Amino acid sequence: MAQYEVTLRDYWRIMRRRKGIVIFTVALLGFFSFLTAHFWKPDPIYKAVSKVQINSPESLASLNAQYMGLAGGGTDRLETQRAIITSFPVIQRAVAYLQLCANCTTREDSTRMVLFLESLIQTSQEGYTNIISIEATGRTPEEARQRADAVATVFAAYNNDQKNEKAKKHREFVEQQRQQARLSLALGEDSVRAYREQQQLVSIDAQARVKLNQITTSRNTVNQLTQDVQGIAAMQKETEERGGLSERAMQGVSRIRVGDAFMGLAQQTNTLLLERNTLMVQYTDQHPKVKQLQAKIDELNKSMKEELKSRRQVLARDLLAARDLLEKSQLEYDQLPAVGLTLARLQRVVTLRQKAVGVLEKEYQNARIREADKIEEVTVLQRALTPTQPTNPHNPLQRALMGVILGLVLGIVFAVVAESLDTSIGTVEDVQEYTGSQVVGIIPYIDIDDVRASLRRRGLDVSDEKTIQRKAQLVAFFDPQSTMAESYRTLRTNIEFVTVEKGVRCLMVTSSMMREGKSTTIANLAMTMAQLGKRTLLVDCDLRKPTLAKLFGLDKEPGMTEVIVGNYDWHQVIRTATDIVTGGMGMEDILQTQGISNLHIIPSGSIPPNPAELLNSRRMSEFISEVREAYDVVLFDSPPSLQVTDAAILGKKVDGALMVYKVGEVPRASLKRSTALLKSVQIELLGIVLNGLHADVSVEYQDLGYYSYYGYGSEKSAKKRTPGERFQDYLRRWKRRLGKEEGREEPRGEEEVRPSRDLAHRPSGKNEAAWARNRRVEGVVQRP
């Protein structure tokens, strides 16, 4: 599918097309939100807030203790205090302070009460200060205030007790760790001294570091030389297989790897390749200059191969030398006394123990000072006030508004999803790219109510639904200045351009499925062809469900069926302007329509039991050959191509075919299969006609509406329907759906269409041929 940049106008178009989904979702959620809010009234909830201040440590010992805590992996101090406020020990003290567990008989009951109160407490930090707000929830204002005050008071006492008790335990722990660290240090020093005396060692660290550096350097050199040899081998392989190096291979080549000589040869080769490519634009590869350059290129490629071979040998020798050096250094390093490593380990242990002893000595002095101080880190800064308003006021309208907003969001989502799941296609670019065929015409969608409103404003009778339907279908005849008529003229012009070079005279119009408007399209196309001054023959070859006779008000018998079976000659079944007049078009409209005398129509005739066999008969081929010589344009209306095989059979006998596609209603897969079917039997598909294109499909087609009814250059201007007319049309549509519209005239069946006055008095026997010739000469209304 064609890709486009999605804009806000595209989303607005989707909302207009799927406005029913959006409105339904908004109304549904808004209504149920209002009902829920009206009948469900939540219990009032009150919140009270108290505040405590976390004081900074005042003594040096406290600062050092805090620093040591952070250095030991501690987190944010205020965040820790917030977690302590809602911890189990503090909340348990608060429950006892409020006497909430007076009736608790088991530990499980007291635990459940503690967890309940914990769920009602929330803490937060006041900006970037050291003040923590404690928010308590209750069903009454007094209950919320008491809970907030109790938690603040209990937390201050709990924190101060914990800090003083913690200082004592901290001093005892540090003293114990100091003694153990001293003993461990003494043992480590004795071990180092005894090991030196035993092994008679001074220092081998410097020698070990030198050997390690040599091994690392040699190993890096070996790895680099190995990569260089492998890279040159790959270049040699590519040179042997392709006769040269590709640009991708040359991009990763370094001068250090291949050498200056090879890089110079590569640059010369690239220069000669560029000159050869330039000459190949004007000459062939057999030109002397091209051959000369190619010979130089081949010579340079040969030199590059030799240079790569030489470079690989040099690097291979260097690689052997580097490996020998690495083995030698490794052997020397392995010969160092293993006792040196043991000595280094012992010395590192002694160093770590010395540092630990130093740190513990400082911490022990700080712990003694901290134990002597009385720390009061937490103070209650503000007692809670009794709240006056609940935090969840009951507001049904606000909830309904939230439901409407949520419904709007969900409606938009559902509309976009529905648009994404729509398998039809509507834009010209999509159809052309998906089917591989060009679009030769765009027929806009016209609402029957708009036609009725236009006829009403023009003073015409709008009581007969059949008349309105016919005028909406034969718009090229009844409203030649309308946008629809201009669309059919544009289609005619495009077909002229497509067929002028191919010499197409016999044209078939088909569709993928039923009710895509192929009969209406071919009828208006035939009328525009006749208005252009071409002798046009319109043939109804839909021998299963014919509609052209009903559209023009003609008698469908005799017609194509009788011609194919041999009961009539095709000259005898032609309908002309005289038959159209008697069929209900009206003499006044006929006289005002230019070129109507050029239009001849052959209806379908009686419906046969074997339409496909009739269309595939030799008689049908002879008929097409005769009418091709007698008329400028011959248009055949055929059945849908996917439902029956008639279209494929008829398409093989004519010069080309047009495919009518109903935009937005037929899946894209059907259009794809129908076009592929015609192409598979080698039928010349001249193009696709997009029928029923709505203005909201794309911003490019927003002018394709009925309110652009009168075309460019017309003195009349279209007016939009009034609100009263829109309401009447809305009621009429609902009555039509319910089958209750009064005075509605049911469409006549094919057998109820009154015969034309000429066909009703058709002679028989020998006088029939003479009657037909006189009818063709005298019965045609001439062009004004």
DRENTI-392126 format. One line per field, with one value per residue (C-alpha): x, y, z. Coordinates in Angstrom, 3 decimals. Example, Ala and Ser with C-alpha at 12.3 -4.5 7.8 and 13.67 -1.06 7.14 Angstrom:
2
u	12.300/13.670
v	-4.500/-1.060
w	7.800/7.140
//
This chain:
784
u	0.000/1.048/2.551/1.494/2.340/-0.520/-1.722/-4.405/-6.678/-6.437/-7.532/-10.348/-11.433/-11.482/-13.607/-16.079/-16.348/-16.652/-18.579/-21.259/-18.767/-17.457/-20.921/-22.167/-19.134/-19.333/-23.073/-22.790/-19.928/-21.319/-24.751/-23.485/-20.991/-23.805/-26.011/-23.187/-22.291/-25.953/-26.843/-23.482/-22.437/-19.079/-18.494/-16.810/-13.063/-11.192/-7.446/-5.338/-1.639/1.012/4.672/7.945/11.430/14.490/17.314/20.887/23.491/25.044/28.180/31.260/30.791/27.242/28.442/31.141/28.617/26.296/29.184/30.219/26.657/26.549/29.997/28.768/26.174/23.357/20.542/18.851/18.402/14.924/13.671/14.830/12.965/9.799/10.025/10.519/7.368/5.193/7.162/5.551/7.169/6.119/2.561/2.289/3.152/0.627/-2.101/-1.309/-1.235/-4.714/-6.035/-7.352/-6.612/-8.435/-10.660/-7.875/-7.615/-4.970/-1.750/-3.420/-6.047/-3.407/-1.364/-4.452/-5.146/-1.531/-1.714/-5.062/-3.660/-0.514/-2.669/-4.189/-0.830/1.032/4.308/5.914/8.844/8.169/10.083/13.848/13.647/14.165/10.462/8.265/4.461/2.405/-1.052/-3.706/-7.105/-10.312/-14.062/-14.549/-12.494/-11.606/-10.480/-8.138/-6.609/-5.994/-4.275/-1.925/-0.924/-0.431/1.902/3.987/4.342/5.148/7.706/9.602/9.876/10.784/13.512/15.160/15.167/16.617/19.370/20.581/20.424/22.124/25.042/25.826/25.603/27.703/30.521/30.567/30.636/33.470/35.546/35.197/36.108/39.170/40.608/40.109/41.720/44.803/45.281/44.837/47.417/49.997/49.530/49.900/53.131/54.598/53.686/55.483/58.599/58.736/58.233/61.051/63.423/62.486/62.798/65.614/63.785/64.206/61.942/61.026/58.020/59.943/61.246/57.806/56.238/58.837/58.184/54.442/54.760/56.902/54.350/51.438/53.279/54.312/50.787/49.306/51.907/51.065/47.339/47.843/50.136/47.663/44.834/47.018/47.959/44.317/43.200/45.787/44.778/41.156/42.201/44.199/41.192/38.883/41.466/41.710/37.904/36.837/39.963/40.285/39.250/35.773/35.211/33.942/37.186/39.319/37.487/38.753/42.394/44.999/48.313/50.181/48.724/49.286/52.102/52.604/53.312/49.971/48.031/49.667/48.686/45.121/44.786/46.053/43.556/40.653/41.669/41.778/38.424/36.854/38.221/36.967/33.488/33.444/34.368/31.786/29.082/30.028/31.750/31.429/33.898/35.443/36.586/40.402/40.541/38.475/40.638/43.779/42.509/41.386/44.864/46.396/43.882/44.687/48.421/47.855/45.704/48.517/51.008/48.623/48.462/52.272/52.497/49.923/51.840/55.118/53.498/51.976/55.359/56.951/54.151/54.367/58.055/57.319/54.581/56.989/59.506/56.860/55.648/59.187/59.618/56.302/57.285/60.648/59.140/56.530/59.226/61.295/58.243/57.392/60.903/60.458/60.255/56.657/57.331/57.347/53.610/53.008/55.036/53.031/49.788/50.985/52.068/48.692/46.905/49.075/48.375/44.603/44.688/46.686/44.050/41.245/42.937/43.376/39.725/38.475/40.655/39.071/35.578/36.091/36.948/33.941/31.647/32.756/32.012/28.634/27.643/28.186/25.784/21.946/20.586/17.134/16.981/13.192/10.870/7.159/6.961/3.188/0.206/-2.630/-5.680/-9.226/-10.285/-13.527/-14.144/-13.934/-11.364/-13.891/-16.870/-19.775/-20.192/-22.232/-21.805/-18.032/-18.047/-20.324/-17.945/-15.037/-17.070/-17.719/-14.016/-13.089/-15.775/-14.379/-10.886/-12.132/-14.392/-11.440/-9.427/-12.283/-12.706/-9.017/-9.135/-12.225/-10.483/-7.406/-9.514/-11.304/-10.132/-11.438/-9.277/-10.306/-7.444/-6.146/-2.596/-3.683/-5.718/-2.985/-0.218/-2.273/-3.609/-0.867/-3.512/-4.177/-7.279/-9.027/-12.015/-13.404/-17.173/-18.242/-20.922/-24.230/-26.923/-30.435/-31.713/-29.420/-30.852/-34.379/-33.570/-32.049/-35.095/-37.390/-35.597/-35.789/-39.583/-39.670/-41.843/-40.159/-43.069/-42.025/-39.142/-38.464/-38.074/-35.703/-33.675/-33.461/-32.363/-29.721/-28.404/-28.609/-27.096/-25.270/-28.709/-30.829/-28.187/-25.412/-23.967/-23.548/-20.368/-21.398/-21.809/-18.409/-16.941/-18.310/-16.973/-13.578/-13.829/-14.681/-11.696/-9.322/-10.583/-10.053/-6.421/-5.902/-7.508/-6.442/-3.110/-4.449/-7.349/-9.892/-13.476/-15.204/-15.040/-16.379/-17.301/-17.342/-16.838/-15.697/-19.006/-22.635/-23.967/-20.749/-22.449/-21.073/-24.401/-24.873/-21.293/-21.546/-24.912/-23.563/-20.324/-22.283/-24.332/-21.216/-19.671/-22.781/-22.768/-19.228/-20.610/-19.551/-21.905/-22.200/-23.766/-24.597/-25.027/-26.378/-24.464/-25.426/-27.694/-28.220/-29.413/-29.840/-30.561/-29.970/-33.484/-35.033/-32.635/-33.707/-37.333/-37.039/-38.408/-35.669/-37.040/-36.021/-32.336/-28.907/-30.203/-32.447/-29.598/-27.173/-29.641/-30.520/-34.149/-33.416/-30.790/-28.989/-30.290/-33.833/-33.369/-31.622/-33.328/-32.892/-33.908/-37.521/-37.634/-35.992/-38.714/-41.483/-39.708/-40.317/-37.416/-39.615/-39.466/-38.405/-35.319/-34.459/-34.579/-32.368/-29.746/-27.090/-26.067/-28.684/-29.444/-25.925/-26.793/-28.165/-28.997/-29.353/-30.982/-30.274/-33.337/-34.796/-32.690/-31.229/-30.327/-26.757/-25.430/-21.747/-22.200/-24.075/-21.355/-18.699/-20.513/-19.397/-22.502/-21.359/-17.956/-19.625/-21.891/-18.924/-17.099/-20.137/-20.858/-17.155/-17.371/-20.765/-20.092/-17.356/-17.662/-19.293/-19.791/-20.676/-22.175/-21.015/-21.704/-19.292/-16.029/-15.656/-19.156/-19.513/-17.204/-19.164/-16.835/-13.721/-15.364/-16.623/-13.345/-11.443/-13.665/-13.514/-10.604/-10.370/-12.100/-12.845/-13.126/-15.609/-14.748/-17.179/-15.035/-15.265/-17.625/-15.745/-12.652/-9.335/-8.785/-11.819/-10.478/-7.068/-8.506/-10.768/-7.978/-5.624/-8.313/-8.706/-4.958/-4.463/-6.673/-4.803/-7.637/-6.504/-7.421/-7.595/-8.072/-10.145/-13.058/-13.515/-17.262/-19.045/-16.043/-17.031/-15.620/-14.411/-12.090/-9.317/-8.846/-7.993/-11.597/-13.420/-14.935/-16.562/-19.920/-23.401/-23.050/-20.604/-23.490/-23.233/-19.932/-17.384/-18.732/-22.388/-24.489/-26.425/-25.016/-25.963/-27.506/-27.253/-30.321/-32.247/-32.619/-36.287/-35.356/-32.697/-35.241/-37.762/-35.115/-34.072/-37.655/-38.005/-34.886/-36.141/-39.556/-37.897/-35.884/-38.999/-41.063/-43.636/-43.185/-46.573/-47.235/-44.010/-44.170/-42.442/-40.012/-41.451/-40.042/-38.485/-41.694/-43.709/-41.775/-44.142/-42.955/-42.083/-44.731/-42.677/-41.839/-45.393/-46.581/-43.686/-44.869/-44.013/-43.006/-41.601/-42.478/-40.334/-37.031/-38.629/-40.207/-36.824/-35.124/-37.875/-37.674/-33.922/-34.280/-37.475/-37.707/-34.473/-34.724/-32.082/-29.585/-30.778
v	0.000/3.534/5.231/8.723/11.114/11.039/14.526/15.934/16.299/12.547/11.874/14.397/12.543/9.280/10.888/12.118/8.713/6.868/9.522/6.982/4.916/7.999/9.356/5.964/5.410/8.920/8.633/5.147/5.883/9.301/7.867/4.949/7.191/9.540/6.668/5.129/8.442/9.215/5.937/5.152/7.627/6.851/7.229/10.522/10.330/12.895/13.473/15.170/16.074/16.383/17.241/16.091/17.520/15.330/17.249/17.033/15.473/18.139/16.451/15.473/11.884/11.877/13.360/10.701/7.979/9.287/9.482/5.929/4.769/6.384/5.043/1.587/1.652/3.658/5.348/8.725/9.645/11.175/8.307/5.921/7.913/7.851/4.080/3.836/5.900/3.303/0.316/-2.366/-1.409/2.261/1.483/-1.156/1.514/3.871/1.215/0.842/4.655/4.996/1.927/0.470/-3.111/-3.226/-6.050/-8.026/-11.520/-13.076/-11.997/-12.365/-9.778/-7.281/-7.846/-7.263/-3.988/-2.839/-3.550/-1.734/1.409/1.194/1.309/4.612/6.381/8.181/10.140/12.750/15.144/18.879/20.077/19.898/20.383/17.917/18.021/14.941/15.220/12.392/12.110/9.982/8.966/8.499/8.360/11.261/14.470/13.697/10.165/11.408/14.051/11.572/9.080/11.697/13.043/9.556/8.421/11.625/11.363/7.656/8.029/10.811/8.744/5.571/7.263/8.901/5.625/3.761/6.306/6.281/2.488/2.205/4.366/2.027/-1.109/0.559/1.329/-2.251/-3.691/-1.405/-2.253/-5.960/-5.586/-3.467/-6.142/-8.839/-6.650/-6.026/-9.736/-10.552/-7.889/-9.296/-12.786/-11.539/-9.681/-12.782/-14.877/-12.496/-12.383/-16.170/-16.745/-14.314/-15.999/-19.416/-18.595/-16.010/-13.498/-9.742/-8.660/-10.175/-7.937/-5.713/-8.658/-10.247/-6.993/-6.737/-10.294/-9.776/-6.646/-8.560/-11.378/-8.925/-7.010/-10.197/-11.598/-8.375/-8.454/-12.075/-11.311/-8.301/-10.154/-13.070/-10.718/-9.080/-12.438/-13.558/-10.241/-10.484/-14.115/-13.028/-10.282/-12.803/-15.126/-12.327/-11.235/-14.766/-15.209/-11.774/-10.580/-7.615/-6.160/-4.727/-1.275/-2.859/-4.862/-1.765/0.275/-1.942/-2.053/-0.160/1.026/-0.672/-4.055/-4.031/-1.515/1.684/-0.086/-1.930/1.210/3.043/0.255/0.276/4.029/3.692/0.856/2.949/5.847/3.607/1.998/5.447/6.385/3.105/3.587/7.090/5.753/2.967/5.621/6.535/3.400/-0.345/-2.666/-3.409/0.169/0.562/3.066/0.823/-2.172/-0.185/0.863/-2.680/-3.985/-1.499/-2.499/-6.176/-5.431/-3.474/-6.289/-8.709/-6.440/-6.167/-9.964/-10.205/-7.435/-9.196/-12.443/-10.761/-8.878/-12.086/-13.814/-10.923/-10.876/-14.659/-14.405/-11.632/-13.765/-16.687/-14.379/-12.871/-16.323/-17.366/-14.248/-14.909/-18.481/-17.356/-14.679/-17.114/-19.669/-17.079/-15.932/-19.504/-19.986/-17.216/-18.556/-19.446/-18.337/-14.715/-14.877/-16.310/-13.508/-10.869/-12.390/-12.340/-8.710/-7.670/-9.320/-7.406/-4.102/-4.623/-5.504/-2.367/-0.206/-1.970/-1.418/2.302/2.756/0.846/2.909/6.133/4.661/3.463/6.980/8.413/5.746/6.624/10.303/9.501/7.274/10.173/12.421/12.205/12.429/13.882/13.658/13.854/16.592/17.071/20.298/20.629/18.898/17.850/20.081/18.761/18.653/20.360/18.953/15.372/14.573/12.749/15.087/13.518/15.164/13.154/15.732/15.639/11.865/12.041/14.538/12.192/9.405/11.577/12.388/8.717/7.801/10.357/8.894/5.315/6.338/7.836/4.662/2.466/4.654/4.382/0.597/0.289/2.342/0.114/-3.053/-1.699/-3.882/-1.586/0.970/4.318/6.514/6.507/5.773/2.773/1.231/1.731/0.362/-2.573/-3.751/-2.563/-0.932/2.733/4.582/6.178/7.700/8.836/8.899/10.653/9.392/11.229/10.865/10.356/12.913/15.546/14.767/15.079/18.427/19.751/18.677/20.224/23.589/23.468/23.068/19.425/16.632/14.627/12.342/9.470/7.593/5.716/8.964/10.341/7.136/7.176/10.816/10.088/7.195/8.795/12.046/12.560/12.784/14.651/16.950/17.473/20.425/18.525/17.325/13.729/14.405/16.074/12.996/10.764/13.162/12.996/9.209/9.387/11.657/9.377/6.345/8.238/8.871/5.254/3.689/6.102/4.375/0.840/1.202/-0.079/0.101/-2.706/-2.159/-4.309/-2.895/-5.290/-5.327/-7.669/-8.074/-7.117/-3.611/-1.780/0.493/-0.971/-0.682/2.933/3.703/2.144/3.834/7.309/6.545/5.532/8.726/10.914/9.050/9.718/13.396/13.576/12.732/9.092/6.376/4.398/0.998/-0.055/-3.827/-5.482/-8.786/-9.391/-12.303/-13.233/-10.022/-7.367/-3.771/-1.518/-2.050/-0.982/1.969/3.379/2.225/-0.213/-3.633/-6.187/-8.624/-9.255/-8.670/-10.298/-13.728/-13.807/-12.498/-15.191/-18.031/-16.743/-15.734/-12.114/-10.166/-7.638/-4.778/-5.751/-5.508/-2.133/0.504/4.131/7.556/6.835/3.889/5.953/8.621/6.068/4.427/7.420/9.794/12.515/14.298/17.588/16.050/14.175/17.323/19.191/16.427/16.789/13.665/11.329/10.128/8.590/6.219/2.769/0.148/-3.632/-5.038/-8.436/-10.259/-13.220/-14.823/-18.080/-21.181/-21.179/-17.579/-18.574/-20.949/-18.301/-15.702/-18.226/-19.183/-18.479/-16.364/-13.981/-13.550/-12.790/-10.253/-8.435/-8.342/-6.817/-4.130/-3.188/-2.155/-0.444/1.761/4.006/2.689/-0.516/-0.874/-4.237/-4.553/-7.866/-9.714/-9.509/-11.262/-13.108/-14.567/-15.962/-16.688/-14.588/-11.595/-13.670/-15.199/-11.889/-10.118/-12.445/-11.342/-7.559/-5.121/-4.207/-4.068/-1.530/-2.566/-0.658/-0.649/0.502/2.495/1.582/-1.404/-4.112/-5.705/-5.044/-8.797/-9.012/-6.220/-7.870/-11.252/-9.806/-7.820/-10.803/-13.008/-10.739/-10.450/-14.205/-14.861/-12.103/-9.577/-5.998/-4.165/-0.513/0.812/0.955/3.297/4.308/4.563/6.021/7.943/9.842/13.287/12.223/9.517/12.065/15.815/15.609/14.676/17.069/18.918/15.740/16.372/17.100/20.705/21.094/19.877/22.406/22.263/24.929/27.644/27.128/30.196/28.310/27.662/24.830/25.513/23.301/21.604/23.470/21.949/21.215/19.339/17.388/16.398/15.279/13.243/11.721/10.617/9.294/7.165/5.621/4.943/3.334/1.094/0.124/-0.313/2.272/5.039/6.069/6.484/4.717/3.160/-0.169/-0.539/-2.355/-5.741/-6.465/-8.022/-4.920/-2.394/-1.329/-2.119/0.646/1.526/0.301/-3.067/-3.561/-3.469/-5.390/-7.160/-10.735/-12.725/-11.083/-7.527/-7.709/-6.744/-3.800/-2.661/-2.715/-0.692/1.981/2.147/2.773/5.542/7.316/6.645/8.325/11.821/13.959/16.011/19.636
w	0.000/-0.591/2.456/3.524/6.301/8.773/9.712/11.973/8.979/8.396/11.957/11.560/8.417/10.350/13.071/10.471/8.845/12.149/14.047/14.925/16.934/18.757/19.573/20.760/23.008/24.492/25.151/26.644/29.054/29.984/30.762/32.835/34.654/35.634/36.815/38.811/40.449/41.189/42.887/44.468/47.147/48.786/52.513/53.430/54.064/56.186/56.297/58.955/58.763/61.455/60.903/62.472/62.013/61.578/63.303/62.078/64.431/66.685/67.968/66.003/67.038/65.642/62.369/62.134/62.899/60.219/57.759/58.532/57.990/54.551/53.691/54.604/51.823/53.493/51.565/51.799/55.456/55.144/53.016/55.717/58.369/56.252/56.045/59.814/60.491/58.725/60.030/62.167/65.540/65.308/64.175/66.926/69.529/67.925/68.197/71.887/72.329/70.761/72.623/69.370/70.345/73.694/72.463/70.730/72.190/69.946/68.301/64.910/65.891/67.034/63.868/61.734/63.560/63.078/59.334/59.123/60.754/58.595/55.447/56.651/57.160/54.361/54.653/52.418/52.508/52.584/49.523/50.075/53.840/56.693/57.602/57.118/56.880/58.385/56.798/58.507/57.102/59.076/58.685/61.092/61.477/65.101/64.264/61.517/63.842/66.668/64.368/62.872/66.323/67.762/64.997/65.242/69.044/69.017/66.215/68.042/71.205/69.298/67.284/70.312/72.230/69.314/68.746/72.406/72.657/69.329/70.492/73.369/71.231/68.612/71.092/72.392/68.912/67.770/70.866/70.232/66.571/67.497/69.747/67.120/64.456/66.623/67.253/63.560/62.585/64.971/63.606/60.006/60.763/62.451/59.383/56.991/59.180/59.521/55.801/54.819/57.238/55.962/52.240/52.589/50.341/49.897/46.872/43.495/42.665/40.279/38.255/38.079/36.785/34.020/32.825/32.915/30.778/28.252/28.027/27.516/24.804/22.969/23.117/21.654/18.879/18.018/17.898/15.676/13.253/13.126/12.175/9.511/7.971/7.945/6.419/3.632/3.013/2.633/0.234/-1.798/-1.970/-3.113/-5.698/-7.080/-7.213/-8.510/-10.291/-7.946/-4.589/-3.952/-2.450/0.762/1.136/0.462/3.113/5.941/4.709/6.684/5.282/8.125/7.162/3.381/3.037/1.063/-2.220/-2.224/-1.300/-4.215/-6.616/-5.238/-5.782/-9.363/-9.977/-8.642/-10.889/-13.979/-13.062/-12.822/-16.264/-17.736/-16.303/-17.762/-21.206/-20.948/-20.937/-24.545/-25.851/-25.595/-23.938/-27.386/-27.934/-28.142/-25.296/-23.058/-23.921/-23.209/-19.801/-19.047/-19.876/-17.420/-14.775/-15.235/-14.953/-11.748/-10.322/-11.060/-9.307/-6.332/-6.119/-6.054/-3.462/-1.250/-1.539/-0.606/2.265/3.624/3.644/5.535/8.142/8.500/9.380/11.882/13.414/13.949/15.600/17.877/18.961/19.792/21.914/23.709/24.530/25.813/28.087/29.400/30.196/32.048/34.009/34.999/36.337/38.962/42.515/43.317/46.851/45.624/44.971/48.433/49.975/48.099/49.330/52.930/52.637/51.195/54.114/56.563/54.797/54.882/58.570/59.342/57.652/59.487/62.827/62.079/61.121/64.164/66.498/65.236/65.346/68.919/70.118/68.283/69.738/73.296/72.703/71.066/73.981/76.364/74.385/74.580/71.037/70.299/66.542/65.990/67.314/66.687/64.686/64.178/65.694/63.391/62.957/62.807/59.087/58.089/54.576/53.282/50.612/48.399/47.891/46.009/42.544/39.990/37.219/37.563/37.306/34.283/32.664/33.301/31.715/28.666/28.344/28.723/26.200/23.772/24.104/23.730/20.851/19.014/19.668/18.444/15.362/14.503/15.071/12.852/10.185/10.436/10.091/7.025/4.142/1.400/-0.400/-1.748/-2.881/-6.413/-5.313/-3.205/-6.024/-8.623/-6.396/-5.105/-8.467/-10.815/-13.061/-13.661/-12.464/-15.431/-13.673/-10.319/-9.830/-6.608/-4.262/-4.572/-1.944/-3.304/-0.779/-2.283/-5.723/-4.367/-2.733/-5.955/-8.014/-5.410/-5.621/-9.405/-9.267/-10.453/-9.171/-6.413/-5.472/-7.754/-6.191/-9.414/-11.363/-8.769/-8.835/-12.626/-12.716/-10.117/-12.223/-15.693/-14.528/-17.828/-19.495/-16.932/-15.354/-17.915/-15.930/-12.678/-11.069/-11.723/-15.443/-15.526/-13.826/-16.591/-19.236/-17.539/-17.638/-21.325/-22.021/-20.107/-22.014/-25.276/-24.332/-23.269/-26.344/-29.074/-29.662/-29.173/-31.585/-29.058/-30.341/-28.453/-24.696/-21.834/-18.414/-15.470/-11.691/-8.958/-7.133/-7.533/-6.867/-7.666/-10.225/-13.457/-15.305/-14.229/-15.194/-18.656/-19.298/-18.530/-20.376/-23.474/-23.275/-23.019/-25.956/-28.015/-27.006/-28.341/-31.814/-31.929/-33.114/-29.902/-29.345/-25.782/-25.441/-22.293/-22.097/-18.466/-19.361/-15.702/-13.990/-16.710/-15.657/-18.696/-20.069/-16.773/-16.536/-19.925/-19.615/-22.514/-23.234/-22.731/-25.327/-28.023/-27.321/-27.248/-26.341/-29.406/-31.612/-30.453/-30.841/-34.349/-33.863/-34.816/-36.674/-34.498/-36.650/-35.675/-31.883/-31.720/-29.541/-30.596/-29.333/-30.289/-27.904/-25.191/-25.575/-25.325/-22.402/-20.156/-20.783/-22.246/-25.567/-24.010/-22.357/-25.545/-27.652/-25.180/-25.101/-27.752/-29.654/-28.195/-31.734/-31.813/-28.973/-29.874/-27.270/-27.485/-24.319/-22.886/-24.129/-22.310/-19.589/-20.979/-18.963/-20.345/-20.576/-20.597/-23.542/-25.535/-24.995/-26.008/-29.223/-32.773/-33.314/-30.559/-32.224/-35.561/-33.894/-32.320/-35.666/-37.392/-34.797/-34.649/-38.289/-37.953/-34.885/-33.566/-30.009/-28.751/-24.982/-23.401/-19.936/-18.430/-15.159/-12.184/-12.934/-9.594/-9.428/-12.960/-15.890/-18.408/-18.068/-18.790/-21.880/-23.215/-22.451/-24.777/-27.685/-27.198/-27.430/-23.758/-20.377/-17.649/-13.991/-11.787/-8.081/-5.361/-2.953/0.724/0.301/-1.584/0.035/-1.622/-2.028/-4.331/-6.513/-6.600/-7.583/-10.280/-11.954/-11.698/-13.250/-16.257/-16.725/-16.353/-19.396/-21.301/-21.347/-21.966/-18.723/-19.742/-16.234/-13.064/-12.335/-8.693/-8.094/-5.072/-3.739/-0.592/0.059/3.504/2.127/1.703/1.802/-1.888/-2.694/-0.387/-3.366/-4.738/-3.113/-4.250/-3.155/-5.998/-8.093/-10.882/-12.710/-13.411/-15.677/-14.784/-14.064/-11.430/-8.007/-5.721/-2.342/0.656/1.972/4.628/8.108/7.342/4.175/6.013/8.689/6.069/4.281/7.591/8.313/4.778/5.129/8.367/6.865/3.882/6.170/8.111/4.922/6.002/3.465/2.154/-1.532/-2.433/-5.855/-6.019/-8.915/-11.830/-12.707/-16.023/-17.258/-16.201/-18.315/-21.018/-24.540/-26.912/-29.386/-32.325/-30.788/-29.622/-33.233/-34.780/-37.970/-38.636/-41.670/-44.772/-43.735/-40.607/-42.316/-44.088/-40.835/-39.147/-41.897/-41.864/-38.082/-38.151/-40.705/-39.649/-35.951/-34.870/-33.407/-35.049/-33.115/-32.635
//
